[in-house]
Amino acid sequence: MSVRHEFDGDNLRGVNLSGCNLVDMDFTGADMEGADLSWTQLSGACFARANLRFCNFDGAELFGVDFTGADITFASFANVLK
């Protein structure tokens, strides 16, 4: 059985999730401005319409990630795997 975790529309501003396994998570519409997602496993995650301004995705695994309509202004994507 596959379980999909959801943070749909949640306020996650500035949260530190560095190094976490967040595969298949749903962050649709979440406010994650300034969050640290560096070196995080995010394959299959959904960030549709999320606020990702100033987020750090450096070194993250981004296979199959959905950024449709997300605001990635000033987000950092150095050395990501995609």
Buried (B, 14 or more C-beta within 10 A) or exposed (E): EEEEEEBBEBEBBEBEBBEBEBBBBBBBBBBBBBBBBBBBBBBBBBBBBBBBBBBBBBBBBBEEBBBEEBBBEEBBBEEBEE
